[in-house]
């Protein structure tokens, strides 16, 4: 199976349990890998036959910004479920990184994998 991916999608959103995290949006970096058979799109060169990463990125950003989650774990789980349902993705790997949560680290985050990766 082929993989369509989005790397380092920057989203400014409210995520966290502390008062300062609830007061000011902070940068969240999103990475998504999605199973997709790209052969039909490669033959037709028609975006309607492809998993449109632009739409996935836009929908992911809108969802995260509007949600204001307390935990990154919830952000990852809910966003993954949304992508799988709305874009008919059978498998994906998703990571979200808070770049400003702690001093002396470039980021902290969560990485999850959901669904079954098709063989092939």
KAZIQUI-V725819 format. One record per backbone hydrogen bond with DSSP energy under -0.5 kcal/mol. NH is the residue of the N-H (numbers start at 1). CO is the residue of the C=O. If there is no record, write none. Layout:
# KAZIQUI-V725819
nh=NH co=CO
nh=NH co=CO
This chain:
# KAZIQUI-V725819
nh=2 co=36
nh=4 co=34
nh=6 co=32
nh=9 co=30
nh=10 co=8
nh=11 co=9
nh=11 co=28
nh=13 co=11
nh=13 co=26
nh=15 co=13
nh=16 co=69
nh=21 co=18
nh=22 co=18
nh=23 co=19
nh=24 co=20
nh=26 co=13
nh=28 co=11
nh=29 co=97
nh=30 co=9
nh=30 co=28
nh=31 co=95
nh=32 co=6
nh=33 co=93
nh=34 co=4
nh=35 co=91
nh=36 co=2
nh=38 co=36
nh=41 co=49
nh=42 co=38
nh=43 co=39
nh=44 co=40
nh=45 co=41
nh=49 co=46
nh=50 co=47
nh=52 co=50
nh=53 co=51
nh=56 co=52
nh=57 co=53
nh=58 co=54
nh=59 co=55
nh=60 co=56
nh=61 co=57
nh=62 co=58
nh=63 co=59
nh=64 co=60
nh=65 co=61
nh=66 co=62
nh=67 co=63
nh=67 co=64
nh=68 co=64
nh=75 co=71
nh=76 co=72
nh=77 co=73
nh=78 co=74
nh=79 co=75
nh=80 co=76
nh=81 co=77
nh=82 co=78
nh=83 co=79
nh=84 co=80
nh=85 co=81
nh=86 co=82
nh=87 co=83
nh=89 co=84
nh=90 co=88
nh=92 co=114
nh=93 co=33
nh=94 co=112
nh=95 co=31
nh=96 co=110
nh=97 co=29
nh=98 co=108
nh=99 co=27
nh=99 co=97
nh=105 co=102
nh=108 co=98
nh=110 co=96
nh=112 co=94
nh=114 co=92
nh=116 co=90
nh=117 co=115
nh=118 co=116
